[in-house]
């Protein structure tokens, strides 16, 4: 998928989700804001209450979207037959879209009224969605190819070294400048020691300072260069190297946190789905069925 096509793809997903959630919220605002004991008098009660035509239907649709998102992503990630069906990055983005829109519809299905075992499922869902955001953030910090394969650290180091050689040999950058960058990098690596969560938080401040220092050094280097194209290439290469170096330096911490994240995210997802299945089964037993077909 080309970069422009990818932006359109993300735009369509974002617009579809946002407009859907906003549209329902605008229509039902006056109903949802009422105290629970007064809602039965509102003209939208038959449509929007949890057992109403749209309220009940949104619960089924939301549950379906979440289930589809989880199954689709799990199959694409683990089933070799689907290895060539899209890139893992784009499938992950669609998974996130479904697993954000689905819970939003379930919130509307509940009409913001929670109690009993459903409250456990609801808050498990909230935790799963929130932790999913963190998981995506960690996932994007792990260097990968366009197909989703993790890039080995040795390959990243070779890429950085090749860029430095190119700057020295083709652009005449003084080796002392490369040595200065390596000294900054050695300083950066000191902050990855210690407790993993403390190091992860500290990284963000240290990484920002490191990148700024590299950009300042690039500016100093470019003062001796007159060709605008060369200036652009030097700055771009040094900035890309800095980003790659940051990811490489932080890789061990990121991978550890990603493993911890799985231990936290998956149990809550399992709890959510178990209670959701029980809830749907009970709804069928009480005769609700697929409400869109019963009207």
Backbone as a ProteinNet text record, in pm:
[ID]
protein_1_A
[PRIMARY]
XXXXXXXXXXXXXXXXXXXXXXXXXXXXXXXXXXXXXXXXXXXXXXXXXXXXXXXXXXXXXXXXXXXXXXXXXXXXXXXXXXXXXXXXXXXXXXXXXXXXXXXXXXXXXXXXXXXXXXXXXXXXXXXXXXXXXXXXXXXXXXXXXXXXXXXXXXXXXXXXXXXXXXXXXXXXXXXXXXXXXXXXXXXXXXXXXXXXXXXXXXXXXXXXXXXXXXXXXXXXXXXXXXXXXXXXXXXXXXXXXXXXXXXXXXXXXXXXXXXXXXXXXXXXXXXXXXXXXXXXXXXXXXXXXXXXXXX
[TERTIARY]
84.4	0	88.3	70.6	148.7	115.8	208.7	191.4	62.8	34.6	-87.5	-212.4	-207.5	-321.3	-341.3	-229.6	-236.6	-302.5	-270	-330.9	-481.2	-521.9	-665.5	-734.1	-668.3	-720.1	-741.4	-640.3	-653.2	-760.7	-766.9	-867.9	-1009.4	-1030.9	-1163.8	-1201.4	-1106.5	-1133.8	-1165.1	-1082.3	-1101.7	-1234.5	-1264.8	-1387.9	-1510.5	-1504.8	-1617.8	-1646.6	-1541	-1559.2	-1607.1	-1543.7	-1577.8	-1720.1	-1758.5	-1893.2	-2000.3	-1972.5	-2069	-2093.6	-1985	-1996	-2061.2	-2020.3	-2075	-2222.7	-2260.8	-2400.3	-2492.6	-2454.1	-2537	-2542.5	-2425.7	-2421.2	-2509.5	-2510.2	-2593.4	-2741	-2778.6	-2919.4	-2969.8	-2885.9	-2931.7	-2891.9	-2831	-2777.4	-2882.5	-2997.9	-3101.4	-3155.8	-3149.1	-3194.6	-3090.2	-2964	-2858.1	-2830.8	-2855.4	-2825.6	-2931	-3046.1	-3152.6	-3118.1	-3165.2	-3151.7	-3223.3	-3174.9	-3229.1	-3378.9	-3424.9	-3567.4	-3660.1	-3602.8	-3685.8	-3681.7	-3595.8	-3576.6	-3698.6	-3776.8	-3891.1	-3993.6	-3987.9	-4081.5	-4033.2	-3906.6	-3849.7	-3895.6	-3918.6	-3972.1	-3872.8	-3743.9	-3644.1	-3618.3	-3691.7	-3664.9	-3681.6	-3784.2	-3807.6	-3698.1	-3626.7	-3518.4	-3383.5	-3353.5	-3217.5	-3191.3	-3295.3	-3267.7	-3199.7	-3127.2	-3047.9	-3124.2	-3254.8	-3333.4	-3415.7	-3392.2	-3465.4	-3412.1	-3481.2	-3448	-3303.2	-3262.9	-3125.4	-3030.3	-3075.7	-2989.3	-2943.2	-3037.4	-3004.8	-2919.6	-2959	-2885.4	-2740.9	-2716.9	-2579.8	-2494.7	-2557.5	-2483.6	-2434.4	-2523.1	-2483.9	-2378.1	-2398.9	-2302.7	-2166.8	-2167.3	-2042.4	-1968	-2041.3	-1979.6	-1922.1	-1996.3	-1948.9	-1821.5	-1818.2	-1701.1	-1577	-1593.8	-1479.9	-1431.4	-1524.6	-1488	-1418.4	-1473.9	-1413.8	-1272.2	-1255.4	-1124.5	-1019.8	-1057.9	-963.3	-929.5	-1031.8	-1008.9	-927.7	-963.3	-895	-746	-715.3	-576	-498.3	-562.5	-495.2	-462.8	-557.8	-534.4	-424.2	-429	-327.3	-188.4	-181.4	-52.5	5.7	-80.9	-31.4	-50.7	-136.8	-165.7	-84.4	11.3	102.1	33.2	-83.5	-156	-191.5	-211.1	-252.5	-134.8	-13.7	105.7	115.1	59.6	68.9	-58.5	-151.7	-276.7	-257.2	-226	-201.1	-76	-37.6	75.1	20.4	100.6	55.7	21.7	92.8	67.5	-73.9	-115.3	-248.1	-358.6	-331.4	-429.2	-443.9	-331.4	-336.2	-419.7	-404.3	-481.1	-630.3	-666.5	-808.7	-859.1	-774.8	-807	-836.4	-751.8	-771.5	-901.9	-929.5	-1053.9	-1176.4	-1179.2	-1293	-1304.5	-1187.5	-1186.9	-1198.6	-1212.7	-1250.5	-1398	-1439.7	-1579.1	-1671.5	-1631.8	-1713.6	-1743.8	-1641.3	-1667.3	-1750.3	-1730.2	-1810.2	-1958.7	-1989.5	-2128.8	-2183.9	-2098.9	-2143.3	-2172.5	-2094	-2122.4	-2260	-2292.4	-2424.9	-2532	-2501.5	-2594.8	-2630.5	-2530.2	-2555.6	-2635.5	-2645.8	-2710.9	-2648	-2518.9	-2441.7	-2499.9	-2563.4	-2619.9	-2551.9	-2475.9	-2396.4	-2428.1	-2423.5	-2447.4	-2421.8	-2394.7	-2376.7	-2255	-2267.6	-2155.4	-2122.9	-2222.3	-2198.1	-2099.6	-2102.3	-2007.4	-1864.4	-1846.2	-1713.3	-1666.9	-1756.8	-1723.4	-1694.5	-1777.1	-1759.7	-1624.1	-1589	-1462.3	-1343.5	-1364.1	-1259.6	-1238.7	-1350.1	-1342.1	-1269.2	-1297.7	-1230.2	-1080	-1043.3	-901.3	-835.6	-907.6	-853.5	-830.2	-926.1	-911.8	-796.7	-791.5	-685.2	-548.5	-538.9	-410	-375	-477.3	-452.3	-381.8	-417.7	-350	-201.9	-176.1	-38	35.9	-32.7	28.9	68.1	-18.9	12.9	134.8	140.6	254.8	385.1	383.3	502.8	537	433.7	453.5	522.7	482.4	540.3	684.2	724.3	860.5	959.3	907.8	994.4	1018.1	1142.4	1170.3	1125.4	1054.1	1002.4	1014.7	1012.9	1006.4	861.8	838.2	702.6	608.2	663.5	580.5	553.6	613.1	589	696.5	801.2	909.5	998	1030.5	1118.6	1258.7	1319.3	1454.1	1554.1	1646.1	1745.4	1833.4	1878.2	1964.9	2090.9	2150	2271.7	2246.2	2128.6	2093.1	2076.5	2021.1	2005.4	2141.3	2233	2367.9	2439.7	2424.9	2487.4	2430.4	2300.6	2235.8	2290.8	2306.4	2360.5	2504.7	2586.2	2726.8	2739.7	2654.9	2657.7	2623.8	2528.7	2492.7	2608.4	2677.5	2792.5	2903.6	2931.6	3034.9	3000.7	2873.9	2828.2	2848.8	2819.8	2837	2984.3	3070.5	3214.4	3274	3242.4	3305.7	3248.1	3115.5	3051.7	3023	3009.3	2971.7	3080.9	3190	3305	3286.4	3198.9	3179.9	3303.9	3353.7	3474.1	3447.5	3541.6	3526.2	3505.4	3558.6	3540	3392.1	3314.3	3170.1	3101.2	3144	3087.4	3125.5	3248.2	3293.3	3209.9	3175.3	3092.1	2954	2899.7	2768.9	2776.8	2884	2900.7	2912.1	2974.7	2985.9	2847.8	2767.1	2629.4	2550.9	2571.8	2501.4	2541	2670.7	2718.4	2653.3	2636.2	2569.1	2422.1	2360.6	2219.4	2198.5	2291.3	2277.1	2285.3	2347.2	2357.3	2220.6	2125.9	1994.4	1898.5	1946	1860.8	1877.3	1963.2	1987.5	1884.6	1874	1785.1	1648.7	1554.5	1418.9	1356.3	1289.7	1241.5	1139.3	1046.6	943	1002.5	1097.4	1163.8	1244.4	1315.4	1396.9	1308.6	1190.4	1099.6	1050.6	1014.8	967.5	1081.5	1200.2	1316.5	1361.1	1343	1383.4	1328.1	1200.6	1133.6	1201.6	1245.9	1314.5	1455.2	1524.5	1661.4	1662.8	1567.3	1559.7	1537.4	1449.5	1420.1	1546.1	1621.5	1744.5	1848.8	1858.2	1954.9	1925.4	1797.3	1758.9	1785	1758.5	1783	1932.1	2013.9	2159.1	2211.4	2157	2197	2157.4	2037.9	1991.1	2076	2117.8	2204.9	2340.9	2393.6	2521.4	2510.5	2396.8	2374.2	2373.2	2312.5	2310.6	2450.2	2534.4	2672.5	2751.2	2730.7	2799.9	2761.7	2633	2582.1	2624.1	2679.5	2726.8	2844.7	2914.8	3031.1	2995.7	2865.6	2820	2736.1	2762.1	2690.6	2577.6	2586.1	2485.9	2359	2244.1	2119.9	2077	2100.1	2062.1	2145	2274.9	2361.5	2320.2	2285.5	2240.6	2117.8	2022.9	1899.8	1930.3	2017.6	2052.3	2123.6	2217.5	2292.2	2197.7	2111.9	2018.6	1922.2	1871.5	1777.2	1844.4	1966.3	2037.4	2069.5	2118.2	2152.4	2028.2	1916.8	1792.8	1740.4	1742.2	1698.2	1786.8	1917.2	2009.7	1978.5	1945.7	1914.5	1790.6	1687.8	1564.1	1592.2	1670.9	1705.5	1786.8	1881.4	1965.4	1882.4	1786.1	1697.3	1619.1	1563.1	1487	1575.9	1697.8	1792	1831.8	1863.3	1905.3	1793.6	1669.6	1555	1489.6	1543.4	1476.4	1453.6	1555.2	1543.8	1432.1	1427.5	1324	1185.7	1175.7	1047	996.3	1085.2	1045.5	1000.9	1069.4	1030	890.8	869.1	738.5	628.9	662.7	563.6	522.4	618.2	586	498.9	532.8	451.2	310.7	304.3	175.5	84.4	140.1	60.6	2.9	81.7	36.8	-77.3	-83.2	-188.4	-309.9	-285.8	-391.7	-478.4	-416.5	-489.3	-586.3	-547.5	-645.1	-772.9	-758.7	-878	-963	-895.2	-969.3	-1047.8	-987.8	-1055.8	-1176	-1157.2	-1268.5	-1382.3	-1346.2	-1446.9	-1527.5	-1458.6	-1528.4	-1611.9	-1562.6	-1640.6	-1772.4	-1765	-1886.9	-1977	-1917.7	-1996.8	-2073.9	-2008.2	-2074.5	-2188.7	-2163.3	-2269.2	-2386.3	-2355.7	-2459.6	-2544.6	-2478.5	-2550.9	-2634.6	-2578.3	-2652.7	-2777	-2764.1	-2879.4	-2983.9	-2936.9	-3030.1	-3110.8	-3045.5	-3117.1	-3216	-3175.1	-3262.5	-3389	-3374.7	-3490.4	-3570.6	-3529.6	-3609.6	-3577.7	-3466.8	-3435.4	-3392.4	-3307.6	-3264.6	-3194.8	-3195.3	-3137.7	-3246.5	-3241.3	-3354.9	-3393.7	-3296.5	-3328.5	-3417.3	-3416.5	-3498.3	-3632.9	-3648.2	-3772.8	-3869.9	-3830.5	-3916	-3956
-119.5	0	124.9	210.8	333.4	425.3	518.8	608.7	690.7	740.8	820.6	735	611.7	519.6	483.2	466.2	431.9	545.1	668.6	783.3	787.7	757.3	753.2	642.3	526.3	410.9	447.8	510	550.8	658	748.5	854.1	799.2	699.1	637.1	568.2	494.3	424.9	526.6	631	731.8	804.1	843	916.5	829.4	703.8	612.6	593.1	564	543	668	780.4	906.1	950.1	943.7	987.2	895.4	765.2	670.6	700.3	713.6	740	876.6	976.4	1111.4	1115.2	1049	1048.6	989	875	810.7	899.3	958.5	1043.2	1166.7	1227.8	1347	1311.1	1202.2	1160.8	1126.4	1053.3	1004.4	1090.1	1207.4	1288.3	1317.6	1367.1	1404.8	1284.3	1166.9	1044.8	997	987	933.7	1022.4	1153.3	1244.5	1241.3	1178.6	1170.6	1069.7	1091.2	987.5	860.3	746.2	618.2	606.7	656	640.7	732.3	822.8	911.7	877.8	784.7	756.6	692.2	618.6	549.4	646.9	774	873.9	938.6	917.5	980.5	905.9	980	918.3	822.7	831.2	741.3	617	604.3	493.5	357.3	342.3	213.7	178.9	280.3	256.3	235.7	319.4	326.4	256	208.1	136.9	3.2	-57.4	-177.4	-290.7	-299.5	-403.6	-347.3	-219.5	-156.1	-195.7	-149.9	-191.2	-159.9	-30.6	7	-22.5	-2.9	-30.4	-174.8	-265.7	-407.8	-442.7	-387	-414.7	-368.7	-251.7	-202.2	-295.7	-362.7	-459.1	-575.9	-626.8	-738.6	-695.6	-580.1	-532.5	-506	-440.1	-412.3	-539.4	-640	-768.1	-836.5	-829.3	-891.5	-823.9	-690.7	-617.9	-651	-656.6	-690.3	-832.2	-925	-1065.1	-1079.6	-1014.3	-1018.3	-960.5	-848.1	-784.1	-872.9	-940.1	-1027.3	-1150.2	-1216.1	-1338.7	-1308	-1200.2	-1163.2	-1137.8	-1061.2	-1027.8	-1150.7	-1233.1	-1352.8	-1450.3	-1468.5	-1559.7	-1507.4	-1376.9	-1318.5	-1326.7	-1315.4	-1313.4	-1453.8	-1553.3	-1686.4	-1794.1	-1772.3	-1875	-1845.4	-1930.7	-1908.7	-1894.8	-1958.2	-1951.7	-1807.6	-1724.3	-1584.7	-1486.7	-1540.2	-1455.6	-1348.6	-1377.1	-1282	-1199.2	-1211.5	-1134.9	-1002.2	-897.9	-767.3	-767.9	-652.2	-644.4	-645.4	-696.5	-706.6	-568.6	-465.3	-328.8	-283.5	-308.3	-264.4	-347.7	-476.7	-562.9	-518.4	-481.9	-432.5	-304.9	-216.7	-91.9	-118.8	-217.9	-252	-319	-400.6	-463.5	-356.2	-253.2	-143.7	-69.9	-46.8	20.8	-56.9	-188.1	-270.6	-278.1	-284.3	-299.5	-166.7	-57.4	70.3	100.5	76.1	101.2	4	-124.1	-224.7	-186.5	-158.2	-116.4	11.2	106.4	229.4	197.2	104.7	64.2	-9.3	-86.5	-158	-59.8	47.6	150.8	211.6	238.7	290.3	184.9	58.5	-50.1	-52	-27.9	-28.2	94.1	194	321.6	383	356.5	409.8	366.2	248.4	190.6	56.5	47.4	-72.4	-129.6	-261.8	-326.3	-475.4	-536.2	-680.8	-728.5	-849.4	-911.6	-838.3	-768.3	-691.8	-579.3	-524.5	-418.9	-472.1	-597.7	-659.1	-668.6	-714.4	-724.8	-587.1	-488.6	-354.2	-297.2	-305.3	-246.9	-328	-457.8	-538	-488	-455.7	-403.1	-269.1	-182.9	-52.8	-72.6	-166.6	-195	-250.9	-340.1	-399.3	-291.1	-201.2	-93.5	-0.9	39.4	130.5	64.8	-60.7	-129.9	-158.5	-172.7	-191.5	-71.6	47.5	169.7	166.1	124.2	113.6	7.3	-105	-212.3	-166.1	-88.8	-36.4	55	137.8	228.2	149.4	44.1	-39.3	-112.4	-162.8	-237.8	-151.3	-25	65.5	103.8	87.5	121	8.8	-108.9	-220.1	-213.6	-195.9	-181.5	-304.2	-279.4	-388	-351.5	-455.9	-435	-403.6	-370.9	-337.6	-457.5	-579.3	-700	-738	-664.7	-691.8	-774.8	-812.5	-891.8	-799.5	-845.5	-766.8	-761.4	-643.3	-625.9	-657.8	-751.5	-786.2	-666.3	-655	-543.4	-529.9	-644	-639.1	-569.7	-593.8	-530.5	-379.5	-338.2	-195.8	-128.1	-196.6	-141.4	-125.4	-224.5	-216.8	-101.6	-78.9	31	165.5	182.3	306.1	328.7	222.6	232.8	263.9	204	230.5	376.3	431.7	572.6	664.7	630	709.7	705.4	586	573.3	656.1	653.9	731.3	881.1	928.2	1070.5	1110.9	1023.1	1053.1	1047.4	940.4	916.9	1002.7	1022.1	1092	1240	1274.6	1411.8	1485	1414	1480.2	1517.6	1449.1	1478.3	1433	1516.3	1484.4	1365.7	1272.2	1157	1198.7	1316.9	1366.1	1386.2	1426.7	1446.5	1312.4	1209.3	1075.9	1027.9	1057.1	1021	1092.3	1218.3	1295.2	1232.6	1187.8	1122.2	991.2	915.2	788.3	811.2	923.2	957	988	1060.7	1088.6	958.9	866.5	738.8	657	658.2	586.5	642.8	775.1	840	799.8	789.9	749.6	610.4	520.2	381.1	365.3	462.1	454.2	458.7	525.7	545.9	429.2	321.7	203.1	102.8	135.1	44	65.1	-33.1	-19.8	-82	-45.6	-100.8	-66.3	-164.3	-149	-36.8	-24.8	78.6	217.8	227.8	355.7	396.6	300.2	328.3	368.4	304.9	334.8	479.1	524.5	662.5	761.2	729.3	816.8	829.2	721.2	719.4	836.7	867.4	967.4	1103.7	1138.7	1266.7	1261.4	1149.6	1133.5	1126	1053.3	1039.6	1174.3	1254.8	1387.6	1473.5	1470.8	1549.3	1498.6	1367.4	1307.2	1350.8	1341.9	1379.4	1527.6	1612.7	1756.4	1784	1713.3	1732.1	1690.8	1581.3	1535.8	1639	1695.9	1796.7	1922.6	1961	2077.6	2051.9	1930.8	1894.7	1894.2	1842.6	1842.2	1984.6	2076.2	2216.6	2275.6	2240.6	2289	2233.6	2105	2041.8	2109.5	2139.6	2193.8	2339	2405.5	2543.1	2549.2	2435.9	2430.9	2375.2	2346.1	2288	2391.5	2409.6	2511.8	2454.2	2327.5	2266.1	2233.6	2296.2	2272.3	2124.5	2053.1	1911.4	1830	1863.3	1792.5	1821.7	1947.1	1986	1904.7	1894.3	1820.3	1672.6	1613.1	1471.7	1447.7	1535.7	1520.5	1526.8	1627.8	1643.4	1524.7	1482.3	1370.4	1241.3	1216.6	1093.6	1089.7	1200.8	1204.8	1191.1	1252.1	1240.1	1096.4	1034.3	895.1	802.9	829.5	750.5	764.3	887.3	911.9	833.5	834.8	760.9	611.1	559.6	417.7	381.4	468.4	443.5	442.6	533.6	538.4	407.9	361.1	236.2	117.3	118.9	10.9	9.8	126.5	136.9	96	131.9	104.5	-30.8	-105.1	-226.6	-328.9	-353.6	-454.1	-418.1	-291.1	-245.4	-256.4	-213.4	-218.6	-361.7	-454.6	-594.6	-654.2	-618.2	-666.1	-614.8	-485.6	-426	-486.8	-519	-578.5	-717	-791.4	-922.3	-905.1	-807.8	-779.8	-736	-658	-609.2	-726	-826.2	-943.9	-1011.7	-1021.1	-1084.4	-1007.1	-877.4	-792.8	-785.2	-770.1	-745.4	-868.4	-983.1	-1103.5	-1154.3	-1162.7	-1210.9	-1127.4	-994.8	-909.3	-928.7	-951.8	-979.1	-1109.4	-1210.3	-1339.4	-1322.9	-1250.1	-1225.2	-1153.9	-1052.1	-974.2	-1063	-1147.8	-1231.3	-1340.1	-1397.2	-1500.6	-1443.3	-1327.4	-1264.9	-1218.8	-1169.8	-1126.5	-1244.3	-1359.9	-1479.6	-1523.2	-1521.3	-1556.7	-1460.6	-1332.2	-1228.7	-1250.5	-1280.1	-1303.7	-1430.1	-1534.2	-1660.4	-1639.7	-1564.1	-1536.5	-1455.9	-1359.7	-1279	-1367.7	-1465.7	-1557.9	-1643.9	-1688.4	-1772.6	-1698.2	-1566.7	-1485.5	-1439	-1488.2	-1464.4	-1340.1	-1272.9	-1151.8	-1183.3	-1283.8	-1322.2	-1207.5	-1215	-1108.4	-1007.2	-898	-807.1	-744.5	-726.1	-666.2	-757.9	-888.7	-982.7	-1005.3	-952.4	-973.5	-857.6	-759.6	-642.2	-626.8
0	0	0	-97.8	-106.6	10.6	37.6	150.5	138.2	16.8	-3.5	15	-36.3	-22.1	124.8	195.8	337.9	417.5	383.2	451.1	426.1	302.7	270.1	348.8	355.1	429.4	576.7	638.7	779	794.9	696.7	701.6	697.2	611.4	600.2	731.2	790.4	917.4	1027.5	1036.3	1140.6	1122.9	998.6	970.5	996.7	953.4	973.1	1121.5	1198.9	1342.3	1413	1383.5	1451.3	1420.9	1293.1	1255.1	1313.8	1318	1374.8	1522	1597.2	1740.8	1765.5	1688.4	1704.6	1669	1560.7	1514.2	1620.1	1675	1778.4	1902.5	1937	2055.2	2043	1924.7	1902.7	1908.4	1840.1	1837.9	1978.3	2053.6	2183.8	2301.6	2276.4	2386.4	2493.2	2451.5	2549.4	2625	2563.3	2630.8	2731.8	2688.2	2774.9	2895.9	2882	2992.9	3103.1	3076.3	3176.4	3285.6	3409.5	3512.2	3465.4	3508.8	3462.5	3489.2	3603.8	3638.8	3558.7	3476.7	3395.3	3245.9	3208.4	3066.1	3001	3079.5	3018.8	2961.9	3002.1	2951.5	2821.5	2787.6	2668.2	2542.6	2434.1	2312.1	2245.6	2279.9	2221.5	2307.9	2416.8	2508.4	2440.5	2359.1	2292.6	2192.2	2146.4	2050.3	2118.4	2220.2	2271.4	2403.7	2472.7	2597	2564.7	2658.3	2628.6	2560.4	2582.8	2515.4	2400.2	2367.9	2258.9	2122.4	2018.2	1881.6	1847.2	1863.2	1830.4	1945.6	2069.3	2184	2187.6	2169	2167.9	2045.6	1932.3	1809	1816.1	1879.9	1891.2	1976.4	2073.6	2154.6	2070.7	1983.2	1896.5	1795.2	1734.3	1634.2	1698.7	1815.8	1885.6	1922.6	1971.7	2007.9	1884.3	1773.9	1648.9	1599.2	1602.8	1553.7	1636.6	1769.1	1854.5	1827.7	1818	1793.8	1659.3	1556.7	1424.1	1427.2	1495.6	1502.5	1566.9	1675	1746.3	1662.7	1607.3	1528.8	1403.6	1334.8	1210.9	1236.4	1339.9	1368.8	1415.7	1500.3	1551.7	1438.8	1346.2	1234.2	1142.6	1114.5	1025.2	1086.5	1217.3	1285.5	1301.9	1320	1357.2	1251.3	1153.5	1053.5	927.4	897.8	786.4	652.3	635.4	508.3	472.3	575.4	552.4	555.5	552.3	565.1	457.2	339.6	227.9	208.5	301.9	293.3	365.3	290.5	350.1	436.3	485.8	578.4	720.2	812.9	951.5	1008.4	961.3	1008.4	973.5	849.1	805.7	870.2	889.3	957.4	1102.9	1166.4	1303.5	1312	1215	1215.4	1201.7	1117.9	1103.8	1231.5	1293.8	1422.8	1527.8	1532.1	1627.9	1599.4	1470.6	1432	1481.8	1455	1496.2	1648.5	1715.2	1860.6	1934.8	1861.6	1921.2	1893.5	1769.7	1734.4	1807.3	1814	1882.9	2026.9	2110.1	2247.3	2258.4	2164.8	2167.9	2150.7	2058.4	2037.4	2159.7	2226.2	2345.5	2459.7	2467.6	2567	2541.5	2414.6	2381.2	2409.2	2384	2413.6	2561.9	2647.7	2792.5	2836.7	2747.4	2779.4	2903.7	2922.8	3034.6	3169.5	3167.6	3289.7	3313.1	3422	3447.2	3584.3	3591.2	3720.2	3711.8	3827.1	3833.2	3755.5	3701.5	3630.7	3500.4	3444	3321	3346.1	3466.8	3500.8	3496.2	3539.1	3533.5	3388.9	3300	3157.9	3099.2	3137.8	3083.4	3122.2	3250.3	3293.8	3242.8	3223.1	3157.4	3015.3	2947.3	2811.7	2809.6	2905.6	2914.5	2933.1	3020.7	3046	2919.5	2848.8	2726.1	2620.7	2604.8	2505.3	2542.8	2671.1	2715.6	2702.4	2745.1	2735.5	2590.1	2504.3	2361.4	2300.8	2347.6	2301.9	2340.1	2464.4	2509.5	2429.1	2402.1	2324.2	2185	2122.5	1988.4	1994.9	2099.9	2115.8	2128.2	2209.9	2226.8	2097.8	2030.2	1905.5	1800.2	1790.6	1690.7	1724.6	1850.9	1891.6	1859.1	1820.7	1784.1	1633.8	1589.5	1444.9	1366	1255.6	1172.7	1025.3	942.5	798.4	762.1	635.9	590.5	602.5	603	615.2	759.3	854.5	995.3	1062.2	989.9	1049.6	1133.8	1255.2	1340.4	1280.4	1282.4	1228.4	1339	1317.2	1420.2	1455	1581.5	1622.5	1537.8	1499.5	1418.1	1285.1	1227.4	1100.1	1117.2	1230.4	1258.4	1274.5	1345.1	1363.5	1230	1143.6	1010.7	929.7	943.8	872.3	918.9	1049.7	1105.8	1059.4	1066.8	1025.7	876.9	795.7	650.9	622.4	695.5	677.6	716.7	825.9	868.2	763.7	710.2	606.4	484.2	446.9	332	355.5	475.6	506.3	503.6	552	554.2	414.1	340.7	211.5	99.1	99.2	-11.8	17.6	145.3	178.9	257	282.9	345	490.2	560.4	702.8	779.1	868.9	945.6	1037.5	1044.3	1135.5	1280.7	1318.2	1455.4	1487.8	1386.9	1406	1435.5	1364.7	1388.5	1528	1569.2	1703.6	1810	1782.8	1877.1	1889.8	1776.1	1778.2	1856.7	1836.3	1908.3	2059.5	2097.3	2239.9	2297.9	2221.7	2264.6	2280.4	2186.9	2189.4	2312.3	2344.7	2463.9	2589.8	2593.5	2706.6	2711.9	2594.1	2585.7	2643.6	2616.2	2659.4	2810.7	2879.3	3025.5	3092.9	3026.1	3087.7	3066.8	3007.7	2988	3101.5	3197.1	3308.3	3418.5	3508	3622.7	3598.9	3683.1	3675.6	3541.1	3481.5	3344.4	3331.2	3427.3	3416.7	3438	3531.1	3554.9	3432.2	3374.3	3255	3137.4	3124.6	3014.1	3021.7	3140.9	3158	3134.7	3188.9	3175.7	3030.4	2955.2	2813.4	2734.9	2757.8	2675.4	2685.2	2806	2824.6	2764.9	2788.2	2739.1	2586.5	2528.5	2382.4	2315.9	2375	2319.1	2318.1	2429.2	2437.9	2338.5	2326	2232.4	2089.3	2050.8	1914.3	1888.9	1987.6	1973.4	1956.7	2034.7	2025.1	1887.2	1833.2	1699.7	1594.7	1609.3	1513.3	1520.1	1641.1	1656.4	1591.7	1612.8	1551.9	1399.7	1348.6	1203.7	1149	1225	1184.3	1178.4	1277	1278.5	1159.7	1130.7	1018.1	886.8	872.1	745.5	721.2	822.8	802.7	705.4	694.1	604.4	467.5	444.5	317.7	244.5	115.3	38.2	-46.7	-83.8	-171.3	-90.4	-124.3	-49.5	-46.7	-158.7	-164.2	-64.8	-55.6	38.2	182.9	209.1	343.5	383.2	289.8	316.5	344.5	265	281.4	414.1	449	574	693.9	695.4	808.3	816.1	699.5	696.8	743.7	697.6	733.5	882.1	936.6	1078.7	1167.2	1123.7	1199.9	1196.6	1077.9	1066.5	1148.7	1145.8	1227.3	1376.6	1417.4	1558.5	1600.2	1515.9	1546	1553.5	1457.2	1456.8	1580.6	1617	1734.1	1862.1	1871.6	1988.4	2000.2	1889.5	1891.2	1926.2	1872.3	1899.9	2047.5	2101.2	2240.8	2336.3	2300.8	2387.7	2361	2264.8	2218.1	2329.1	2410.6	2516.8	2614.6	2654.9	2747.8	2683.7	2558.1	2487.9	2476.3	2440.9	2427.6	2560.1	2669.4	2801.7	2838	2816.3	2846.8	2760.7	2635.8	2546.2	2597.1	2651.6	2709.8	2834.5	2919.4	3037.6	2996.5	2889.1	2839.6	2801.2	2735.4	2699	2823.3	2928.7	3052.1	3116.5	3089.3	3145.7	3053.5	2924.8	2826.3	2802.4	2781.9	2741.1	2847.6	2978.1	3077.6	3083.3	3075.9	3079	2953.4	2839.7	2716.2	2729.1	2790.3	2809.4	2901.4	3012.8	3106	3034	2956.1	2882.6	2789.3	2712.3	2614.5	2681.9	2792.2	2862.8	2913.2	2979.8	3032.8	2918.9	2810.8	2695.2	2636	2624.2	2570	2661.6	2794.4	2890.4	2877	2865	2852.9	2727.1	2615.2	2489.7	2499.1	2560.3	2575.6	2659.9	2768.1	2854.7	2778.4	2697.6	2618	2523.4	2459.8	2371.6	2449.1	2567.8	2649.1	2691.5	2708.1	2746.1	2624.5	2506.3	2386.5	2307.5	2337.9	2262.5	2119.6	2102.4	1968.7	1896.9	1765.2	1681.3	1656.5	1732.4	1741.1	1607.1	1515.5	1387	1303.1	1333.8	1258.2	1324.9	1445.7	1518.7	1502.8	1420.1	1402.6	1256.5
[MASK]
+++++++++++++++++++++++++++++++++++++++++++++++++++++++++++++++++++++++++++++++++++++++++++++++++++++++++++++++++++++++++++++++++++++++++++++++++++++++++++++++++++++++++++++++++++++++++++++++++++++++++++++++++++++++++++++++++++++++++++++++++++++++++++++++++++++++++++++++++++++++++++++++++++++++

